[in-house]
Amino acid sequence: MPAPGLAGAAGYEELPITGEHALAVRALSSLHKDPFDRILLAQAQSEGLSLLTVDRELAAYGPPCKLVRALMTRPPHWQARQRLVE
């Protein structure tokens, strides 16, 4: 299924979380505790996809994780949003 909005227009597709993905999480070692990252890893393993991450703990699982360097540390709108919160 194509992703909505700009992602779909760029050719990206949604990858729903399936029961197979949920069960695959149980097979992961406990290197990383974040449940969302763990489901992304399980999806990547189950679907034969690469998972690009800046998170060294997640990358410690090895393939399919690939550690990448962050290009920027904060999105451009972060400072404006921060001022609104203060």
N, C-alpha and C positions, 0 to 999 in steps of 0.2 A: 504494500500500500504506500503510495507517495506520501511524503511528509507534508504537512500544511505550510502555507506561506512561502517565505524565501527559501527555506530548506528544501521544500519540494521542487521549487522552481530551479534550484541548483542541481537537482537530480538525486537528492538524498531520499532514502526510504526509511520508514519507521520499522523498528524491530521490536515487536511486542514481547513481553516477558511471558514465557510459557512454563508449564509444569516441569518440563525437562530442564529448563534453566534453573528453576527453583531447587530441584533435586540435585543439580550439579554443584550448587553452593555447598551442600553437605560434604562433598568430597574434597573441598579446598582445605589446605592447612590453615592454621590460625595466624599467619604472618601479618594479616591486615584485618582490622576489626570493623571498618566502615561497611555497613550492610549494602549500601548503594554501590560502592566500588566492587564489592564481592559479587553482586548480581551482574554487573557489567563484565567482570572477568569470566563468570560462568557462561554468559551469553557468548562472549568472544570464543571461549574454548569449544562450546557446543556447536557454534556456527562456522568455525574455521576462519574467524576474523582476527585482525590485529587490533589491539587496544593501546592507543597512544596515551601516555600519561606523563605528567610532571612529578608525580608522587613516587618517591623512591621506595617507599614501603610496598606499594602496589607493584612496582616494577620488579621487586625482589622475587615475585612468582616466576619470572622468566617468561618465555614465550607462552601465550601470545602477546604479553605486555612488552611494549617498547618505550623506554624512557626517552622523552624529548625535552629539549630546553625551552623554557617559557620565553616567549618573545617580549612580553610586557608583564609587569607585576600587578598592575591595577588597570581596570578598564578606564577609558578616557572620562567617562561620566562619574567615576567614583568620587572625585572631589566635590562635585556639585551635590551629589546625593548625601555625602557626609555632612555638608553644610546644612542641609535640610533636617538632618537628624539631630544636630546639636542645638 
